[in-house]
Amino acid sequence: MQNNACLLVIDVQVGLFEEGEIYQAEQLVENIGDLIAKARKSETPIVYVQHDGGKGDSLEMNSPGFEIHPGIAPMPQDTIVVKRTPDSFYQTNLKEVLEAKGIKSLIIAGMQTEFCVDTTTRRAFSLGYDITLVKDAHSTFDSKLLTAAQIIAHHNNVLGG
């Protein structure tokens, strides 16, 4: 991993895996797990972002669905940031956490490609971070208009992954 880099894992939470068919779900968890292993080996900080969907949502805080997928569970040295919008920086302490660690580059993985991954990637770029969107470490669901594979390919192209 790069110097002054951080692995940012967005919304890989149990509730999303229960909502429907995530495109290449098993491969996604495996690929993110590989990134986490590389980050740990190189002592690159890992920040997990969890989405709190509010009362009654599958990602409601303190519900089973809110938990990070057990296949990529955080360790005590990792940082967890909770958000309520698609932007992982909005009304969270993410920017302060990254600044305190001297982070200049973000390696981004997670869920959902066209929502929280997209919004956070664009915001991070606007804040001056070097961004690497890992092309095979983010995923989503099919939409009414596009397949998940099309959504992912489009975002890899647009966001430079």
mmCIF file of the C-alpha atoms, coordinates in Angstrom:
data_MODEL
# 
_entry.id   MODEL 
# 
loop_
_atom_site.group_PDB 
_atom_site.id 
_atom_site.type_symbol 
_atom_site.label_atom_id 
_atom_site.label_alt_id 
_atom_site.label_comp_id 
_atom_site.label_asym_id 
_atom_site.label_entity_id 
_atom_site.label_seq_id 
_atom_site.pdbx_PDB_ins_code 
_atom_site.Cartn_x 
_atom_site.Cartn_y 
_atom_site.Cartn_z 
_atom_site.occupancy 
_atom_site.B_iso_or_equiv 
_atom_site.pdbx_formal_charge 
_atom_site.auth_seq_id 
_atom_site.auth_comp_id 
_atom_site.auth_asym_id 
_atom_site.auth_atom_id 
_atom_site.pdbx_PDB_model_num 
ATOM 1   C CA . MET A 1 1   ? 0.000   0.000   0.000   1.00 0.00 ? 1   MET A CA 1 
ATOM 2   C CA . GLN A 1 2   ? 1.053   3.633   -0.439  1.00 0.00 ? 2   GLN A CA 1 
ATOM 3   C CA . ASN A 1 3   ? 2.677   5.893   2.162   1.00 0.00 ? 3   ASN A CA 1 
ATOM 4   C CA . ASN A 1 4   ? 0.214   8.191   3.918   1.00 0.00 ? 4   ASN A CA 1 
ATOM 5   C CA . ALA A 1 5   ? -2.607  5.966   2.640   1.00 0.00 ? 5   ALA A CA 1 
ATOM 6   C CA . CYS A 1 6   ? -5.678  4.594   4.328   1.00 0.00 ? 6   CYS A CA 1 
ATOM 7   C CA . LEU A 1 7   ? -7.990  1.774   3.297   1.00 0.00 ? 7   LEU A CA 1 
ATOM 8   C CA . LEU A 1 8   ? -11.564 3.060   3.489   1.00 0.00 ? 8   LEU A CA 1 
ATOM 9   C CA . VAL A 1 9   ? -14.180 0.276   3.624   1.00 0.00 ? 9   VAL A CA 1 
ATOM 10  C CA . ILE A 1 10  ? -17.669 1.704   3.111   1.00 0.00 ? 10  ILE A CA 1 
ATOM 11  C CA . ASP A 1 11  ? -20.915 0.087   4.279   1.00 0.00 ? 11  ASP A CA 1 
ATOM 12  C CA . VAL A 1 12  ? -20.076 -3.596  3.932   1.00 0.00 ? 12  VAL A CA 1 
ATOM 13  C CA . GLN A 1 13  ? -22.794 -4.404  6.438   1.00 0.00 ? 13  GLN A CA 1 
ATOM 14  C CA . VAL A 1 14  ? -24.858 -7.508  7.132   1.00 0.00 ? 14  VAL A CA 1 
ATOM 15  C CA . GLY A 1 15  ? -28.166 -5.776  6.351   1.00 0.00 ? 15  GLY A CA 1 
ATOM 16  C CA . LEU A 1 16  ? -27.190 -5.125  2.734   1.00 0.00 ? 16  LEU A CA 1 
ATOM 17  C CA . PHE A 1 17  ? -26.406 -8.805  2.217   1.00 0.00 ? 17  PHE A CA 1 
ATOM 18  C CA . GLU A 1 18  ? -29.891 -9.626  3.489   1.00 0.00 ? 18  GLU A CA 1 
ATOM 19  C CA . GLU A 1 19  ? -31.673 -7.069  1.262   1.00 0.00 ? 19  GLU A CA 1 
ATOM 20  C CA . GLY A 1 20  ? -31.088 -8.748  -2.074  1.00 0.00 ? 20  GLY A CA 1 
ATOM 21  C CA . GLU A 1 21  ? -28.565 -10.157 -4.478  1.00 0.00 ? 21  GLU A CA 1 
ATOM 22  C CA . ILE A 1 22  ? -25.358 -8.169  -4.320  1.00 0.00 ? 22  ILE A CA 1 
ATOM 23  C CA . TYR A 1 23  ? -23.368 -8.536  -7.529  1.00 0.00 ? 23  TYR A CA 1 
ATOM 24  C CA . GLN A 1 24  ? -20.563 -11.068 -6.930  1.00 0.00 ? 24  GLN A CA 1 
ATOM 25  C CA . ALA A 1 25  ? -21.077 -10.862 -3.161  1.00 0.00 ? 25  ALA A CA 1 
ATOM 26  C CA . GLU A 1 26  ? -18.686 -13.667 -2.207  1.00 0.00 ? 26  GLU A CA 1 
ATOM 27  C CA . GLN A 1 27  ? -15.949 -12.306 -4.471  1.00 0.00 ? 27  GLN A CA 1 
ATOM 28  C CA . LEU A 1 28  ? -16.518 -8.818  -3.066  1.00 0.00 ? 28  LEU A CA 1 
ATOM 29  C CA . VAL A 1 29  ? -15.942 -9.982  0.512   1.00 0.00 ? 29  VAL A CA 1 
ATOM 30  C CA . GLU A 1 30  ? -12.902 -11.999 -0.570  1.00 0.00 ? 30  GLU A CA 1 
ATOM 31  C CA . ASN A 1 31  ? -11.389 -9.066  -2.497  1.00 0.00 ? 31  ASN A CA 1 
ATOM 32  C CA . ILE A 1 32  ? -11.956 -6.641  0.363   1.00 0.00 ? 32  ILE A CA 1 
ATOM 33  C CA . GLY A 1 33  ? -10.523 -9.244  2.738   1.00 0.00 ? 33  GLY A CA 1 
ATOM 34  C CA . ASP A 1 34  ? -7.392  -9.394  0.573   1.00 0.00 ? 34  ASP A CA 1 
ATOM 35  C CA . LEU A 1 35  ? -7.100  -5.583  0.688   1.00 0.00 ? 35  LEU A CA 1 
ATOM 36  C CA . ILE A 1 36  ? -7.466  -5.652  4.458   1.00 0.00 ? 36  ILE A CA 1 
ATOM 37  C CA . ALA A 1 37  ? -4.763  -8.328  4.770   1.00 0.00 ? 37  ALA A CA 1 
ATOM 38  C CA . LYS A 1 38  ? -2.384  -6.238  2.621   1.00 0.00 ? 38  LYS A CA 1 
ATOM 39  C CA . ALA A 1 39  ? -3.190  -3.131  4.647   1.00 0.00 ? 39  ALA A CA 1 
ATOM 40  C CA . ARG A 1 40  ? -2.523  -4.932  7.923   1.00 0.00 ? 40  ARG A CA 1 
ATOM 41  C CA . LYS A 1 41  ? 0.759   -6.376  6.606   1.00 0.00 ? 41  LYS A CA 1 
ATOM 42  C CA . SER A 1 42  ? 1.966   -2.921  5.508   1.00 0.00 ? 42  SER A CA 1 
ATOM 43  C CA . GLU A 1 43  ? 0.568   -1.233  8.644   1.00 0.00 ? 43  GLU A CA 1 
ATOM 44  C CA . THR A 1 44  ? -1.757  0.898   6.519   1.00 0.00 ? 44  THR A CA 1 
ATOM 45  C CA . PRO A 1 45  ? -4.620  2.261   8.638   1.00 0.00 ? 45  PRO A CA 1 
ATOM 46  C CA . ILE A 1 46  ? -8.082  0.880   7.975   1.00 0.00 ? 46  ILE A CA 1 
ATOM 47  C CA . VAL A 1 47  ? -11.223 2.934   8.456   1.00 0.00 ? 47  VAL A CA 1 
ATOM 48  C CA . TYR A 1 48  ? -14.594 1.234   8.274   1.00 0.00 ? 48  TYR A CA 1 
ATOM 49  C CA . VAL A 1 49  ? -17.670 3.326   7.558   1.00 0.00 ? 49  VAL A CA 1 
ATOM 50  C CA . GLN A 1 50  ? -21.060 2.097   8.729   1.00 0.00 ? 50  GLN A CA 1 
ATOM 51  C CA . HIS A 1 51  ? -24.325 3.538   7.505   1.00 0.00 ? 51  HIS A CA 1 
ATOM 52  C CA . ASP A 1 52  ? -27.040 4.139   10.084  1.00 0.00 ? 52  ASP A CA 1 
ATOM 53  C CA . GLY A 1 53  ? -30.270 3.973   8.119   1.00 0.00 ? 53  GLY A CA 1 
ATOM 54  C CA . GLY A 1 54  ? -32.443 5.039   11.040  1.00 0.00 ? 54  GLY A CA 1 
ATOM 55  C CA . LYS A 1 55  ? -35.281 3.416   12.923  1.00 0.00 ? 55  LYS A CA 1 
ATOM 56  C CA . GLY A 1 56  ? -36.756 0.397   11.156  1.00 0.00 ? 56  GLY A CA 1 
ATOM 57  C CA . ASP A 1 57  ? -34.118 0.321   8.391   1.00 0.00 ? 57  ASP A CA 1 
ATOM 58  C CA . SER A 1 58  ? -32.107 -2.847  7.699   1.00 0.00 ? 58  SER A CA 1 
ATOM 59  C CA . LEU A 1 59  ? -29.020 -0.790  8.671   1.00 0.00 ? 59  LEU A CA 1 
ATOM 60  C CA . GLU A 1 60  ? -30.472 0.634   11.893  1.00 0.00 ? 60  GLU A CA 1 
ATOM 61  C CA . MET A 1 61  ? -27.741 1.317   14.453  1.00 0.00 ? 61  MET A CA 1 
ATOM 62  C CA . ASN A 1 62  ? -27.331 -1.459  17.038  1.00 0.00 ? 62  ASN A CA 1 
ATOM 63  C CA . SER A 1 63  ? -29.373 -3.904  14.942  1.00 0.00 ? 63  SER A CA 1 
ATOM 64  C CA . PRO A 1 64  ? -27.872 -7.140  13.559  1.00 0.00 ? 64  PRO A CA 1 
ATOM 65  C CA . GLY A 1 65  ? -27.978 -5.632  10.039  1.00 0.00 ? 65  GLY A CA 1 
ATOM 66  C CA . PHE A 1 66  ? -25.843 -2.667  11.138  1.00 0.00 ? 66  PHE A CA 1 
ATOM 67  C CA . GLU A 1 67  ? -22.874 -4.946  11.875  1.00 0.00 ? 67  GLU A CA 1 
ATOM 68  C CA . ILE A 1 68  ? -19.933 -5.080  9.492   1.00 0.00 ? 68  ILE A CA 1 
ATOM 69  C CA . HIS A 1 69  ? -19.842 -8.304  7.464   1.00 0.00 ? 69  HIS A CA 1 
ATOM 70  C CA . PRO A 1 70  ? -18.110 -10.955 9.622   1.00 0.00 ? 70  PRO A CA 1 
ATOM 71  C CA . GLY A 1 71  ? -15.834 -11.927 6.713   1.00 0.00 ? 71  GLY A CA 1 
ATOM 72  C CA . ILE A 1 72  ? -14.063 -8.564  6.986   1.00 0.00 ? 72  ILE A CA 1 
ATOM 73  C CA . ALA A 1 73  ? -14.640 -7.708  10.648  1.00 0.00 ? 73  ALA A CA 1 
ATOM 74  C CA . PRO A 1 74  ? -12.619 -4.840  12.106  1.00 0.00 ? 74  PRO A CA 1 
ATOM 75  C CA . MET A 1 75  ? -9.837  -5.304  14.625  1.00 0.00 ? 75  MET A CA 1 
ATOM 76  C CA . PRO A 1 76  ? -9.374  -3.156  17.757  1.00 0.00 ? 76  PRO A CA 1 
ATOM 77  C CA . GLN A 1 77  ? -6.760  -0.954  16.036  1.00 0.00 ? 77  GLN A CA 1 
ATOM 78  C CA . ASP A 1 78  ? -9.149  -0.068  13.191  1.00 0.00 ? 78  ASP A CA 1 
ATOM 79  C CA . THR A 1 79  ? -11.314 3.037   13.199  1.00 0.00 ? 79  THR A CA 1 
ATOM 80  C CA . ILE A 1 80  ? -15.076 2.972   12.709  1.00 0.00 ? 80  ILE A CA 1 
ATOM 81  C CA . VAL A 1 81  ? -17.002 6.012   11.481  1.00 0.00 ? 81  VAL A CA 1 
ATOM 82  C CA . VAL A 1 82  ? -20.806 6.078   11.509  1.00 0.00 ? 82  VAL A CA 1 
ATOM 83  C CA . LYS A 1 83  ? -22.678 8.113   8.902   1.00 0.00 ? 83  LYS A CA 1 
ATOM 84  C CA . ARG A 1 84  ? -26.309 8.846   8.070   1.00 0.00 ? 84  ARG A CA 1 
ATOM 85  C CA . THR A 1 85  ? -25.973 10.047  4.450   1.00 0.00 ? 85  THR A CA 1 
ATOM 86  C CA . PRO A 1 86  ? -24.203 8.720   1.338   1.00 0.00 ? 86  PRO A CA 1 
ATOM 87  C CA . ASP A 1 87  ? -21.290 11.109  2.025   1.00 0.00 ? 87  ASP A CA 1 
ATOM 88  C CA . SER A 1 88  ? -18.924 9.523   4.548   1.00 0.00 ? 88  SER A CA 1 
ATOM 89  C CA . PHE A 1 89  ? -17.535 12.987  5.363   1.00 0.00 ? 89  PHE A CA 1 
ATOM 90  C CA . TYR A 1 90  ? -20.841 14.788  5.972   1.00 0.00 ? 90  TYR A CA 1 
ATOM 91  C CA . GLN A 1 91  ? -21.528 15.317  9.690   1.00 0.00 ? 91  GLN A CA 1 
ATOM 92  C CA . THR A 1 92  ? -18.937 12.683  10.670  1.00 0.00 ? 92  THR A CA 1 
ATOM 93  C CA . ASN A 1 93  ? -15.421 12.821  12.080  1.00 0.00 ? 93  ASN A CA 1 
ATOM 94  C CA . LEU A 1 94  ? -13.871 11.095  9.050   1.00 0.00 ? 94  LEU A CA 1 
ATOM 95  C CA . LYS A 1 95  ? -11.865 14.124  7.879   1.00 0.00 ? 95  LYS A CA 1 
ATOM 96  C CA . GLU A 1 96  ? -10.488 14.676  11.391  1.00 0.00 ? 96  GLU A CA 1 
ATOM 97  C CA . VAL A 1 97  ? -9.578  10.985  11.724  1.00 0.00 ? 97  VAL A CA 1 
ATOM 98  C CA . LEU A 1 98  ? -7.696  11.075  8.413   1.00 0.00 ? 98  LEU A CA 1 
ATOM 99  C CA . GLU A 1 99  ? -5.936  14.341  9.269   1.00 0.00 ? 99  GLU A CA 1 
ATOM 100 C CA . ALA A 1 100 ? -4.835  12.978  12.647  1.00 0.00 ? 100 ALA A CA 1 
ATOM 101 C CA . LYS A 1 101 ? -3.265  9.988   10.880  1.00 0.00 ? 101 LYS A CA 1 
ATOM 102 C CA . GLY A 1 102 ? -1.586  12.174  8.232   1.00 0.00 ? 102 GLY A CA 1 
ATOM 103 C CA . ILE A 1 103 ? -3.564  10.500  5.441   1.00 0.00 ? 103 ILE A CA 1 
ATOM 104 C CA . LYS A 1 104 ? -3.243  11.954  1.935   1.00 0.00 ? 104 LYS A CA 1 
ATOM 105 C CA . SER A 1 105 ? -4.405  8.944   -0.150  1.00 0.00 ? 105 SER A CA 1 
ATOM 106 C CA . LEU A 1 106 ? -7.554  6.856   0.122   1.00 0.00 ? 106 LEU A CA 1 
ATOM 107 C CA . ILE A 1 107 ? -7.959  3.337   -1.185  1.00 0.00 ? 107 ILE A CA 1 
ATOM 108 C CA . ILE A 1 108 ? -11.718 2.922   -1.431  1.00 0.00 ? 108 ILE A CA 1 
ATOM 109 C CA . ALA A 1 109 ? -13.813 -0.255  -1.361  1.00 0.00 ? 109 ALA A CA 1 
ATOM 110 C CA . GLY A 1 110 ? -17.352 -1.091  -0.310  1.00 0.00 ? 110 GLY A CA 1 
ATOM 111 C CA . MET A 1 111 ? -21.041 -0.714  -0.983  1.00 0.00 ? 111 MET A CA 1 
ATOM 112 C CA . GLN A 1 112 ? -23.091 0.623   -2.836  1.00 0.00 ? 112 GLN A CA 1 
ATOM 113 C CA . THR A 1 113 ? -21.214 1.692   -5.912  1.00 0.00 ? 113 THR A CA 1 
ATOM 114 C CA . GLU A 1 114 ? -23.644 4.322   -7.199  1.00 0.00 ? 114 GLU A CA 1 
ATOM 115 C CA . PHE A 1 115 ? -24.541 5.767   -3.809  1.00 0.00 ? 115 PHE A CA 1 
ATOM 116 C CA . CYS A 1 116 ? -22.129 5.860   -0.879  1.00 0.00 ? 116 CYS A CA 1 
ATOM 117 C CA . VAL A 1 117 ? -19.001 4.782   -2.780  1.00 0.00 ? 117 VAL A CA 1 
ATOM 118 C CA . ASP A 1 118 ? -19.639 7.341   -5.527  1.00 0.00 ? 118 ASP A CA 1 
ATOM 119 C CA . THR A 1 119 ? -20.528 10.200  -3.168  1.00 0.00 ? 119 THR A CA 1 
ATOM 120 C CA . THR A 1 120 ? -17.627 9.561   -0.788  1.00 0.00 ? 120 THR A CA 1 
ATOM 121 C CA . THR A 1 121 ? -15.133 9.169   -3.656  1.00 0.00 ? 121 THR A CA 1 
ATOM 122 C CA . ARG A 1 122 ? -16.178 12.468  -5.233  1.00 0.00 ? 122 ARG A CA 1 
ATOM 123 C CA . ARG A 1 123 ? -16.146 14.288  -1.883  1.00 0.00 ? 123 ARG A CA 1 
ATOM 124 C CA . ALA A 1 124 ? -12.713 12.902  -0.986  1.00 0.00 ? 124 ALA A CA 1 
ATOM 125 C CA . PHE A 1 125 ? -11.353 14.087  -4.339  1.00 0.00 ? 125 PHE A CA 1 
ATOM 126 C CA . SER A 1 126 ? -12.829 17.546  -3.724  1.00 0.00 ? 126 SER A CA 1 
ATOM 127 C CA . LEU A 1 127 ? -11.120 17.607  -0.327  1.00 0.00 ? 127 LEU A CA 1 
ATOM 128 C CA . GLY A 1 128 ? -7.748  16.981  -2.009  1.00 0.00 ? 128 GLY A CA 1 
ATOM 129 C CA . TYR A 1 129 ? -7.154  13.299  -1.345  1.00 0.00 ? 129 TYR A CA 1 
ATOM 130 C CA . ASP A 1 130 ? -5.475  11.054  -3.914  1.00 0.00 ? 130 ASP A CA 1 
ATOM 131 C CA . ILE A 1 131 ? -8.059  8.401   -4.664  1.00 0.00 ? 131 ILE A CA 1 
ATOM 132 C CA . THR A 1 132 ? -7.811  4.775   -5.701  1.00 0.00 ? 132 THR A CA 1 
ATOM 133 C CA . LEU A 1 133 ? -11.189 3.163   -6.253  1.00 0.00 ? 133 LEU A CA 1 
ATOM 134 C CA . VAL A 1 134 ? -10.422 -0.550  -6.310  1.00 0.00 ? 134 VAL A CA 1 
ATOM 135 C CA . LYS A 1 135 ? -12.294 -1.741  -9.398  1.00 0.00 ? 135 LYS A CA 1 
ATOM 136 C CA . ASP A 1 136 ? -13.154 -5.216  -8.094  1.00 0.00 ? 136 ASP A CA 1 
ATOM 137 C CA . ALA A 1 137 ? -13.776 -4.259  -4.453  1.00 0.00 ? 137 ALA A CA 1 
ATOM 138 C CA . HIS A 1 138 ? -17.050 -2.344  -4.661  1.00 0.00 ? 138 HIS A CA 1 
ATOM 139 C CA . SER A 1 139 ? -20.470 -3.608  -5.603  1.00 0.00 ? 139 SER A CA 1 
ATOM 140 C CA . THR A 1 140 ? -24.195 -2.988  -5.736  1.00 0.00 ? 140 THR A CA 1 
ATOM 141 C CA . PHE A 1 141 ? -27.527 -4.455  -6.827  1.00 0.00 ? 141 PHE A CA 1 
ATOM 142 C CA . ASP A 1 142 ? -29.203 -4.452  -10.239 1.00 0.00 ? 142 ASP A CA 1 
ATOM 143 C CA . SER A 1 143 ? -31.374 -1.359  -10.698 1.00 0.00 ? 143 SER A CA 1 
ATOM 144 C CA . LYS A 1 144 ? -34.497 -0.929  -12.818 1.00 0.00 ? 144 LYS A CA 1 
ATOM 145 C CA . LEU A 1 145 ? -32.359 0.544   -15.625 1.00 0.00 ? 145 LEU A CA 1 
ATOM 146 C CA . LEU A 1 146 ? -28.934 -1.079  -15.358 1.00 0.00 ? 146 LEU A CA 1 
ATOM 147 C CA . THR A 1 147 ? -27.382 -4.302  -14.169 1.00 0.00 ? 147 THR A CA 1 
ATOM 148 C CA . ALA A 1 148 ? -24.999 -4.119  -11.236 1.00 0.00 ? 148 ALA A CA 1 
ATOM 149 C CA . ALA A 1 149 ? -22.145 -5.015  -13.614 1.00 0.00 ? 149 ALA A CA 1 
ATOM 150 C CA . GLN A 1 150 ? -23.023 -2.005  -15.799 1.00 0.00 ? 150 GLN A CA 1 
ATOM 151 C CA . ILE A 1 151 ? -23.227 0.315   -12.788 1.00 0.00 ? 151 ILE A CA 1 
ATOM 152 C CA . ILE A 1 152 ? -19.833 -0.869  -11.524 1.00 0.00 ? 152 ILE A CA 1 
ATOM 153 C CA . ALA A 1 153 ? -18.192 -0.586  -14.958 1.00 0.00 ? 153 ALA A CA 1 
ATOM 154 C CA . HIS A 1 154 ? -19.587 2.912   -15.432 1.00 0.00 ? 154 HIS A CA 1 
ATOM 155 C CA . HIS A 1 155 ? -18.317 4.076   -12.044 1.00 0.00 ? 155 HIS A CA 1 
ATOM 156 C CA . ASN A 1 156 ? -14.905 2.502   -12.584 1.00 0.00 ? 156 ASN A CA 1 
ATOM 157 C CA . ASN A 1 157 ? -14.676 4.489   -15.807 1.00 0.00 ? 157 ASN A CA 1 
ATOM 158 C CA . VAL A 1 158 ? -16.049 7.777   -14.451 1.00 0.00 ? 158 VAL A CA 1 
ATOM 159 C CA . LEU A 1 159 ? -14.214 7.672   -11.119 1.00 0.00 ? 159 LEU A CA 1 
ATOM 160 C CA . GLY A 1 160 ? -10.962 6.446   -12.629 1.00 0.00 ? 160 GLY A CA 1 
ATOM 161 C CA . GLY A 1 161 ? -10.890 3.098   -10.861 1.00 0.00 ? 161 GLY A CA 1 
# 
